[in-house]
Every structure is written in C-alpha cells, then in structure tokens.
C-alpha cells in the first residue's frame, strides 16, 4: 500500500525512516520532514549515526584482478574433480 507522503503521521514516517535512509532516497526533501520538526531531528540524529558507521567501516574496492582469480580458482577446482 502506497501512502501519500504529505499525509503521513509521525508513526508511519518513523516506521519507514531506516529503510529510506538505507535506500539512498533524499530524505531531506521528503514532504513529512519539511513539515515535522520532531521527525527532522530524528532523521538528523540517524544520519549522524550512519555517517559515523561509514567512517568505522570505509567502503573498500576489490582488487582489479579479483574476478580473474575467482575464475582461475573455479577452473582449478573443476579440473581436480574426478567423475566416476
């Protein structure tokens, strides 16, 4: 069921807040946030936690040859399997 964001209650908005933040949606421009000081403050606090967590676990890029190494390992494993 899709709710009209303008008519959301605080309870409805807050129940979706973590999912909205995690999805990358621009929550700052959500109609409810623009109207509700309580939910805006809650969002800002949640965003502070998210930003701190990102610093604890920085995004890492895989090595350039990762897929080649995986493919090679699979081929080795396939070659070592003997069928009877």
Phi, psi and omega in degrees: 000128180265129180260149174286116183302333181288332183257012180293142171277166177300319180299316179296315181296313183295330178291339180255355189300311181299319178295319178298314180296316181292336183276349181087006177296146178284084185294330182300335180258011177292136182305323182292319179299322181293335185260337192242113180295322181297312181289327177295317178295318178299317178298315181299320178293318178295320179295323176298318178295316179299314180298319179294320179296322178297327178289327178291323182234078182297149179294133180245139177266138178291157178298152183302325186262017183303310183295326177295318179294320178296313180300317180297317179296321179294316179297319177299314181296317178299321181290334182271350179277125180253132177263146181258000000 
